Amino acid sequence: MNANGVAELTRTPLVGLPNVGSQTEVYATAVATRGSLVDALKRRWAREKRRRKVGRAYDMALEIARLVPQGSEVLDVGCGNGFIAHHLSAMLGTSVIGIDVTDTTDAPIDFRHLDGERIPLADHSADAVLLCYVLHHAQDVSAVMNEIRRVLRAGGQVIIYEDIPATSWDKGVCWIHNQQWKGRTGPCSFRDESQWRELFRRSGFEVCSERSLSRARNLTHPVKRRLSSLRTVTARSATLPANPCSQL
Ligand SMILES: C[S@@+](CC[C@H](N)C(=O)[O-])C[C@H]1O[C@@H](n2cnc3c(N)ncnc32)[C@H](O)[C@@H]1O
């Protein structure tokens, strides 16, 4: 069939189907319907991802709010999208400050860009510092811990969430995480529990309490993880009562 024949055919209404127009129109309608279905599915998927991100941050903020007293001045180091800081601000009745090596954050929080190693905060200005799945990204983890010691008030606490590659499965999940992140903030350095404890001790902190968290808490990143609460050694011995740490 030549080009004229095709043009004629596509202008011909389909026999037996009322009001459906030419084959071209039917085809165009089908493509448009499929296009809008794909668009709808994409929008639905994006909404699902947003809900998961905000919901996860809400759950973590609830967990943290049980450990940090109301009204505390909190710094979230490596705040990412900022939703943990955002939810926690509402829960504690304060404005949680978020800092990150990235330029912006999604949630409307008091955000400061971290340029280099120095945290843009005065000495002894925070009651609590959060490090939620950040330390394994730090290229100089001792420098980060030193900065946290500087900005923490006496008796202040550090809340740390970390991935712990305990099994081959965990190591595989952490390997994938490293592939996703190494181009952005550099290679990840994962440690086991005793290595983290040793690093905290060398940085002048002691672990007050800690507990394991289930792999199932994040099904898209199913790795063994740990929640730890630290205090500076000197602050505790100088100012704190006998049982200073909140129970995790
Ligand atoms: C896995 S994300 C976690 C984000 C957020 N804390 C959360 O739990 O949703 C790690 C974050 O740490 C940030 N980051 C990496 N190295 C950092 C550093 N040296 N200081 C501060 N933030 C850093 C990254 O930009 C990223 O936003």
The ligand as an ORCA input file, in Angstrom:
! r2SCAN-3c Opt
* xyz 0 1
  C      22.122      8.423     54.297
  S      21.921     10.156     54.337
  C      21.027     10.353     55.873
  C      20.207     11.600     55.903
  C      19.377     11.816     57.191
  N      20.209     11.918     58.358
  C      18.357     10.725     57.346
  O      18.553      9.822     58.172
  O      17.345     10.761     56.626
  C      23.533     10.753     54.774
  C      23.637     12.274     54.779
  O      24.901     12.661     55.338
  C      25.397     13.762     54.605
  N      26.850     13.842     54.845
  C      27.826     13.095     54.299
  N      29.031     13.432     54.801
  C      28.801     14.411     55.705
  C      29.635     15.189     56.574
  N      30.958     15.039     56.622
  N      29.054     16.089     57.373
  C      27.701     16.273     57.343
  N      26.878     15.579     56.539
  C      27.411     14.669     55.732
  C      24.967     13.480     53.190
  O      24.958     14.622     52.380
  C      23.564     12.897     53.407
  O      22.584     13.911     53.399
*
